Amino acid sequence: MPQDYARKHKPAASKRPQAAGRNSPGNAPSPRKWFFAGLSCGVFLSALVWLAGQQPELVKTVVAVGDAVSDQDTAPKPTFDFYTLLPEQQVEVDVEPLSAEQQSRSTPIDQYLLQAGSFQRAEDADRRRGELILLDLEARVQETQGSNGRWFRVYIGPFESRSQLEKARSLTAQQDIDTLLLKRPGQG
């Protein structure tokens, strides 16, 4: 289809858009808006009417509960005889208690220690022990003889509880001191 490119229509620059007035069709609410507004009002009013109808039932239940409370006041109160029955009863048990020797022998307690270093020179081990004493930890140096020579090991503990052990580990970790957890079987 041939076109005439010489006669193009140029849009007129003088045309102004019309000012939106009250009677323009762009400002009129759509029918959907009116429908949903009416529907919302109807649901709201229906809920109000339903709630107004429920009010007397609430009063009836309150009155019924009040009657039940007054009936409970006349009910007999329970009696508690176990206060007098329990002291009168005796239970005999034929178990011999363990002596102090038997108790200590039967429960070996494992010891937990922290090794804070192993040094070939006693001066280095004493320096590490001093660092640990400044941290308020009970440290001691133990000399051992192995196949590769004499070593001085620094131990912290033994600890009575797991919380004390963890506290000591966190203190040494804050000072960049590596520790090794050791478990020694208890004396049985």
TIVEX-463321 format. One record per residue: x negated, y negated, z negated of N, C-alpha, C in turn. Coordinates in steps of 0.05 Angstrom, whole numbers. Each point is the difference from the previous one (the first is absolute). Layout:
+--------+--------+--------+--------+--------+--------+--------+--------+--------+
!    n_X !    n_Y !    n_Z !   ca_X !   ca_Y !   ca_Z !    c_X !    c_Y !    c_Z !
+--------+--------+--------+--------+--------+--------+--------+--------+--------+
!      X !      Y !      Z !      X !      Y !      Z !      X !      Y !      Z !
...
+--------+--------+--------+--------+--------+--------+--------+--------+--------+
//
This chain:
+--------+--------+--------+--------+--------+--------+--------+--------+--------+
!    n_X !    n_Y !    n_Z !   ca_X !   ca_Y !   ca_Z !    c_X !    c_Y !    c_Z !
+--------+--------+--------+--------+--------+--------+--------+--------+--------+
!    -17 !     23 !      0 !     17 !    -23 !      0 !    -18 !    -25 !      0 !
!      3 !    -16 !     20 !    -17 !    -24 !      3 !      8 !    -21 !    -20 !
!    -20 !    -14 !     -9 !      5 !    -23 !    -19 !    -12 !    -25 !     11 !
!     12 !    -21 !     -7 !    -11 !    -26 !      8 !    -15 !    -12 !    -24 !
!    -26 !      2 !      4 !    -17 !    -10 !    -22 !     -3 !    -30 !      0 !
!      7 !    -12 !     21 !     -3 !    -30 !      2 !     21 !    -13 !    -16 !
!     23 !     11 !     -3 !     21 !    -13 !    -15 !      4 !     13 !    -28 !
!    -19 !     -2 !    -15 !      4 !     11 !    -27 !     15 !    -20 !    -16 !
!     16 !     10 !    -17 !     15 !    -18 !    -18 !    -17 !     -4 !    -25 !
!     -6 !    -25 !     -5 !    -15 !     -7 !    -24 !     20 !     -6 !    -22 !
!     -5 !      9 !    -24 !     19 !     -6 !    -22 !      0 !    -30 !     -6 !
!     23 !     -9 !     -5 !      2 !    -29 !     -6 !    -10 !     -5 !    -29 !
!    -18 !    -19 !     -2 !    -11 !     -7 !    -26 !     18 !    -17 !    -16 !
!     20 !    -11 !     12 !     17 !    -19 !    -14 !     22 !     14 !    -15 !
!      4 !     26 !      4 !     21 !     14 !    -15 !     -8 !      3 !    -29 !
!     19 !     -7 !    -17 !     -5 !      3 !    -29 !     18 !     23 !    -10 !
!    -11 !     14 !    -19 !     18 !     21 !    -12 !     22 !    -13 !    -16 !
!     23 !     12 !      1 !     23 !    -11 !    -13 !     -4 !      2 !    -30 !
!      7 !    -20 !    -14 !     -1 !      0 !    -29 !     21 !     20 !    -11 !
!     -8 !     15 !    -20 !     19 !     19 !    -11 !     20 !    -15 !    -17 !
!     24 !      3 !      7 !     21 !    -14 !    -15 !     17 !     20 !    -15 !
!     21 !    -10 !    -12 !     18 !     17 !    -15 !     15 !     19 !     17 !
!      7 !     -8 !     23 !     17 !     16 !     17 !    -16 !     18 !     20 !
!    -26 !      0 !     -2 !    -15 !     16 !     19 !      2 !     30 !     -8 !
!      1 !     17 !     20 !      4 !     29 !     -5 !    -23 !     13 !    -15 !
!    -24 !    -12 !     -2 !    -23 !     13 !    -13 !      3 !     -1 !    -30 !
!     16 !    -18 !    -11 !      2 !     -2 !    -29 !     23 !     16 !    -12 !
!     17 !     10 !     16 !     23 !     15 !    -11 !     -9 !     27 !    -11 !
!     10 !      7 !    -24 !     -8 !     26 !    -11 !     12 !     22 !     17 !
!    -16 !     21 !      2 !      9 !     22 !     17 !     22 !     16 !    -15 !
!     15 !     15 !     15 !     22 !     16 !    -13 !    -12 !     21 !    -19 !
!    -24 !      9 !      5 !    -12 !     20 !    -18 !     -4 !    -12 !    -28 !
!     -9 !    -25 !     -1 !     -4 !    -13 !    -26 !     26 !     -3 !    -15 !
!     21 !     -7 !     14 !     26 !     -3 !    -13 !      9 !     28 !    -10 !
!     -4 !     20 !     16 !      8 !     27 !     -8 !    -14 !      9 !    -26 !
!    -27 !     -3 !     -1 !    -15 !      9 !    -23 !      6 !    -18 !    -25 !
!      5 !    -25 !      5 !      7 !    -17 !    -23 !     26 !      8 !    -12 !
!     20 !      6 !     17 !     26 !      9 !    -10 !     -2 !     28 !    -14 !
!    -16 !     17 !     12 !     -4 !     27 !    -12 !    -13 !     -2 !    -27 !
!    -20 !    -17 !     -3 !    -14 !     -4 !    -26 !     19 !    -11 !    -21 !
!     16 !    -19 !      8 !     20 !    -11 !    -19 !     20 !     21 !     -8 !
!      9 !     16 !     18 !     20 !     21 !     -6 !    -12 !     20 !    -19 !
!    -25 !      9 !      4 !    -12 !     19 !    -18 !     -4 !    -12 !    -27 !
!     -8 !    -25 !     -2 !     -3 !    -13 !    -26 !     26 !     -2 !    -15 !
!     21 !     -8 !     14 !     26 !     -2 !    -13 !     11 !     27 !     -9 !
!     -5 !     20 !     17 !      9 !     27 !     -7 !    -14 !     10 !    -25 !
!    -26 !     -6 !     -2 !    -15 !      8 !    -24 !     10 !    -14 !    -25 !
!      7 !    -26 !      3 !     11 !    -14 !    -23 !     27 !     12 !    -10 !
!     17 !      6 !     20 !     26 !     12 !     -7 !     -4 !     27 !    -14 !
!    -19 !     16 !     10 !     -6 !     26 !    -11 !    -10 !     -2 !    -29 !
!    -18 !    -20 !     -4 !    -11 !     -4 !    -27 !     22 !    -10 !    -19 !
!     18 !    -16 !     10 !     22 !    -10 !    -17 !     18 !     24 !     -9 !
!      3 !     19 !     18 !     16 !     23 !     -7 !    -14 !     19 !    -19 !
!    -26 !     -1 !     -2 !    -16 !     17 !    -18 !     -1 !    -10 !    -29 !
!      5 !    -25 !     -4 !     -2 !    -12 !    -26 !     17 !     13 !    -22 !
!     25 !      6 !      5 !     16 !     13 !    -21 !    -10 !     27 !     -8 !
!    -12 !     15 !     18 !    -11 !     26 !     -6 !    -23 !     -2 !    -20 !
!    -16 !    -21 !      3 !    -22 !     -4 !    -18 !     10 !     -5 !    -28 !
!     21 !    -15 !     -3 !     11 !     -6 !    -26 !     11 !     26 !    -12 !
!     12 !     17 !     16 !     11 !     25 !    -10 !    -23 !     18 !    -11 !
!    -22 !      1 !     14 !    -22 !     17 !     -9 !    -13 !    -11 !    -26 !
!     -1 !    -27 !     -2 !    -11 !    -11 !    -25 !     18 !      6 !    -23 !
!     27 !     -1 !      4 !     18 !      7 !    -22 !     -2 !     29 !     -7 !
!     -3 !     18 !     20 !     -3 !     28 !     -5 !    -25 !      6 !    -15 !
!    -22 !    -13 !      6 !    -25 !      4 !    -15 !      3 !    -10 !    -28 !
!     14 !    -22 !     -4 !      5 !    -10 !    -27 !     16 !     19 !    -17 !
!     20 !     14 !     12 !     15 !     20 !    -14 !    -17 !     24 !     -7 !
!    -18 !      8 !     18 !    -17 !     22 !     -6 !    -19 !     -6 !    -23 !
!    -10 !    -24 !     -1 !    -18 !     -8 !    -22 !     15 !      2 !    -27 !
!     25 !    -10 !      0 !     14 !      1 !    -25 !      7 !     29 !     -8 !
!      3 !     18 !     19 !      5 !     29 !     -6 !    -26 !     12 !    -11 !
!    -23 !     -8 !      9 !    -25 !     11 !     -9 !     -6 !     -8 !    -29 !
!     10 !    -23 !     -9 !     -5 !     -9 !    -27 !     12 !     19 !    -20 !
!     22 !     13 !      7 !     14 !     18 !    -19 !    -11 !     29 !      2 !
!    -18 !      5 !     19 !    -11 !     27 !      3 !    -18 !      6 !    -23 !
!     -2 !     26 !     -9 !    -17 !      7 !    -22 !    -30 !     -4 !      7 !
!    -16 !     -9 !    -19 !    -28 !     -5 !      5 !    -15 !     26 !     -4 !
!    -21 !      5 !     16 !    -15 !     26 !     -3 !    -16 !     -1 !    -26 !
!     -4 !     24 !    -10 !    -17 !      3 !    -24 !    -26 !     12 !      8 !
!    -21 !     -8 !    -13 !    -27 !      9 !      5 !    -10 !     16 !    -24 !
!      2 !     26 !      1 !     -7 !     17 !    -22 !    -30 !      8 !      0 !
!    -13 !     -5 !     22 !    -28 !     10 !      2 !    -18 !    -14 !    -20 !
!      7 !    -24 !     -9 !    -16 !    -14 !    -20 !     -2 !     17 !    -26 !
!     21 !     13 !     -6 !      0 !     16 !    -25 !     -8 !     30 !      6 !
!      6 !     10 !     24 !     -5 !     28 !      6 !    -30 !      5 !      5 !
!    -14 !    -17 !     14 !    -27 !      5 !      7 !    -19 !      1 !    -24 !
!      2 !    -17 !    -20 !    -19 !      2 !    -23 !      5 !     26 !    -16 !
!     23 !     12 !      1 !      6 !     24 !    -15 !    -11 !     25 !     14 !
!     -6 !     -1 !     26 !    -10 !     23 !     15 !    -30 !      2 !     -2 !
!    -11 !     24 !      1 !    -28 !      5 !      0 !     -7 !     19 !     22 !
!    -23 !     -5 !     12 !    -10 !     18 !     22 !    -28 !      9 !     -9 !
!     -4 !     27 !      0 !    -25 !     10 !     -8 !    -15 !     10 !     25 !
!    -26 !     -7 !      1 !    -17 !      7 !     23 !    -24 !     15 !    -11 !
!     -6 !     23 !     13 !    -22 !     16 !     -9 !    -25 !     -5 !     18 !
!    -11 !    -23 !     -2 !    -24 !     -7 !     16 !    -21 !    -10 !    -19 !
!    -24 !     11 !      3 !    -22 !     -8 !    -17 !    -15 !    -24 !     13 !
!     -5 !    -21 !    -14 !    -14 !    -23 !     12 !    -29 !      7 !      5 !
!    -12 !    -12 !     20 !    -28 !      4 !      6 !    -17 !    -15 !    -19 !
!    -22 !     11 !     -7 !    -19 !    -14 !    -17 !    -15 !    -20 !     17 !
!    -15 !    -18 !    -13 !    -15 !    -21 !     15 !    -21 !     13 !     17 !
!    -13 !     22 !     -8 !    -20 !     13 !     16 !     13 !     11 !     26 !
!     23 !     13 !     -3 !     12 !     13 !     23 !      9 !    -21 !     20 !
!     10 !    -23 !    -10 !      8 !    -21 !     18 !    -23 !    -12 !     16 !
!    -22 !     -4 !    -13 !    -23 !    -11 !     14 !    -12 !     20 !     20 !
!      1 !     26 !     -7 !    -11 !     20 !     18 !     18 !      4 !     24 !
!     26 !     -2 !     -3 !     19 !      7 !     21 !      3 !    -22 !     21 !
!     -8 !    -24 !     -6 !      4 !    -22 !     19 !    -26 !    -13 !      8 !
!    -15 !     11 !     19 !    -24 !    -13 !      9 !      8 !    -24 !     17 !
!    -12 !    -23 !     -6 !      7 !    -24 !     15 !    -23 !     -7 !     19 !
!      6 !     -3 !     25 !    -21 !     -7 !     19 !     -9 !    -29 !     -4 !
!    -25 !     -5 !      4 !    -11 !    -27 !     -3 !     -5 !    -12 !     28 !
!      6 !    -25 !      2 !     -4 !    -15 !     25 !    -21 !    -21 !     -5 !
!    -20 !      0 !     18 !    -22 !    -19 !     -2 !     -3 !    -14 !     27 !
!    -12 !    -24 !     -1 !     -7 !    -13 !     25 !    -31 !     -2 !      1 !
!    -11 !      9 !     22 !    -29 !     -3 !      4 !     -4 !    -26 !     16 !
!    -14 !    -19 !    -12 !     -3 !    -27 !     12 !    -27 !     -3 !     14 !
!    -16 !     21 !      2 !    -25 !     -1 !     14 !    -18 !     22 !     -7 !
!    -19 !      6 !     17 !    -21 !     20 !     -5 !    -26 !    -12 !     11 !
!    -20 !     -3 !    -18 !    -24 !    -15 !      7 !    -24 !     17 !     -7 !
!    -22 !     -4 !     15 !    -25 !     15 !     -5 !    -17 !    -15 !    -21 !
!      5 !    -26 !     -4 !    -14 !    -15 !    -20 !     18 !     -6 !    -24 !
!    -11 !      2 !    -23 !     16 !     -4 !    -25 !      7 !    -30 !     -2 !
!    -16 !    -18 !     10 !      6 !    -29 !     -1 !     25 !     -7 !     16 !
!      3 !     12 !     23 !     24 !     -5 !     16 !     25 !     10 !    -14 !
!     -2 !     23 !    -12 !     23 !     12 !    -15 !      7 !    -18 !    -23 !
!    -20 !    -11 !    -15 !      5 !    -18 !    -22 !     13 !    -26 !      9 !
!     -9 !    -10 !     23 !     12 !    -24 !     11 !     30 !      4 !      7 !
!      6 !     23 !     12 !     28 !      6 !      6 !     16 !      3 !    -26 !
!    -11 !     13 !    -20 !     13 !      3 !    -26 !      6 !    -27 !    -12 !
!    -19 !    -19 !      2 !      4 !    -27 !    -10 !     23 !    -14 !     14 !
!      2 !      3 !     27 !     22 !    -12 !     15 !     27 !     11 !    -10 !
!      1 !     26 !     -5 !     25 !     12 !     -9 !      7 !     -8 !    -28 !
!    -20 !     -4 !    -18 !      6 !     -9 !    -27 !     11 !    -28 !      1 !
!    -10 !    -17 !     18 !     11 !    -27 !      3 !     29 !      0 !      9 !
!      8 !     22 !     14 !     28 !      3 !      8 !     17 !     13 !    -22 !
!    -12 !      3 !    -24 !     14 !     12 !    -23 !      7 !     30 !      5 !
!    -18 !     14 !     13 !      4 !     28 !      5 !    -22 !     16 !    -16 !
!      7 !     22 !    -10 !    -18 !     17 !    -15 !    -17 !     17 !     20 !
!    -25 !     -7 !      3 !    -17 !     13 !     19 !    -24 !     14 !    -14 !
!     -9 !     22 !     12 !    -24 !     13 !    -11 !    -15 !     12 !     24 !
!    -26 !      3 !     -5 !    -18 !     11 !     20 !     -8 !     28 !     -8 !
!      1 !     18 !     19 !     -7 !     28 !     -5 !    -22 !      8 !     20 !
!    -22 !     11 !    -11 !    -22 !      8 !     18 !      5 !     30 !      8 !
!     -4 !      5 !     26 !      3 !     28 !     10 !    -24 !      7 !     17 !
!     -6 !     25 !      0 !    -23 !     10 !     16 !     12 !     18 !     22 !
!     -6 !     -6 !     25 !     11 !     16 !     22 !    -23 !      9 !     17 !
!      7 !     14 !     22 !    -20 !     10 !     18 !    -15 !    -22 !     15 !
!     13 !    -24 !      2 !    -13 !    -22 !     13 !    -11 !    -21 !    -19 !
!     -5 !      7 !    -25 !    -12 !    -18 !    -18 !     18 !     -8 !    -24 !
!    -10 !    -20 !    -14 !     15 !     -9 !    -24 !     18 !    -23 !      8 !
!     25 !      1 !    -11 !     20 !    -21 !      7 !     12 !    -10 !    -26 !
!      8 !    -26 !      0 !     13 !    -12 !    -22 !     28 !     -8 !      9 !
!     20 !     13 !    -12 !     28 !     -5 !      9 !     14 !    -17 !    -21 !
!     16 !    -19 !      9 !     15 !    -18 !    -17 !     29 !      9 !     -1 !
!     10 !      6 !    -23 !     28 !     10 !     -4 !     16 !    -20 !    -16 !
!     26 !     -2 !      7 !     19 !    -16 !    -15 !     21 !     20 !    -10 !
!      6 !     -1 !    -25 !     22 !     17 !    -11 !    -11 !     18 !    -21 !
!     14 !     20 !     -7 !     25 !     12 !     10 !     25 !    -18 !     -7 !
!     20 !      3 !     16 !     25 !    -16 !     -3 !     22 !     16 !    -12 !
!     15 !    -13 !    -18 !     22 !     14 !    -14 !     26 !      0 !     17 !
!      3 !    -20 !     18 !     24 !     -1 !     16 !     -7 !     -7 !     29 !
!     19 !      5 !     17 !     -3 !     -6 !     28 !     -1 !    -31 !      5 !
!     15 !    -15 !    -17 !      0 !    -29 !      4 !    -27 !    -12 !     -7 !
!    -13 !     10 !    -21 !    -27 !    -10 !     -6 !    -20 !      6 !     22 !
!      3 !     24 !     12 !    -17 !      7 !     22 !      4 !    -19 !     24 !
!     25 !     -5 !      7 !      5 !    -17 !     23 !     -8 !    -29 !     -6 !
!      2 !     -9 !    -25 !     -9 !    -27 !     -7 !    -31 !     -2 !      4 !
!    -14 !     20 !     -8 !    -29 !      0 !      3 !     -8 !      1 !     30 !
!     14 !     15 !     15 !     -5 !      2 !     29 !      5 !    -27 !     14 !
!     21 !    -14 !     -8 !      6 !    -26 !     12 !    -21 !    -20 !     -8 !
!     -9 !      0 !    -25 !    -21 !    -19 !     -9 !    -26 !      5 !     15 !
!     -8 !     25 !      4 !    -24 !      5 !     14 !      2 !     -6 !     30 !
!     24 !      4 !     11 !      4 !     -7 !     29 !     -1 !    -30 !      4 !
!      9 !    -16 !    -19 !     -2 !    -29 !      2 !    -29 !     -9 !      0 !
!    -17 !     14 !    -13 !    -29 !     -7 !     -1 !    -16 !     14 !     22 !
!     13 !     13 !     19 !    -12 !     15 !     22 !    -18 !     22 !    -11 !
!      9 !     14 !    -20 !    -14 !     24 !    -10 !     16 !     24 !      7 !
!    -12 !     17 !     17 !     13 !     25 !      8 !      0 !     20 !    -23 !
!     22 !     14 !     -3 !      2 !     20 !    -22 !      9 !     26 !     12 !
!     -7 !     21 !    -14 !      8 !     27 !      8 !     15 !     13 !    -24 !
!     24 !      9 !      5 !     16 !     12 !    -21 !     -9 !     29 !     -4 !
!     -6 !      7 !    -26 !     -9 !     26 !     -7 !     19 !     12 !    -20 !
!      7 !     26 !      3 !     17 !     14 !    -19 !    -17 !     22 !    -12 !
!     -1 !     -1 !    -27 !    -14 !     21 !    -14 !     20 !     16 !    -17 !
!     -1 !     27 !      2 !     19 !     16 !    -15 !     -4 !     -5 !    -30 !
!     23 !      0 !    -14 !     -1 !     -5 !    -29 !    -12 !     23 !    -16 !
!     -8 !     -6 !    -23 !    -11 !     20 !    -18 !     22 !     18 !    -11 !
!      0 !     25 !      4 !     22 !     18 !     -8 !     -5 !     17 !    -22 !
+--------+--------+--------+--------+--------+--------+--------+--------+--------+
//
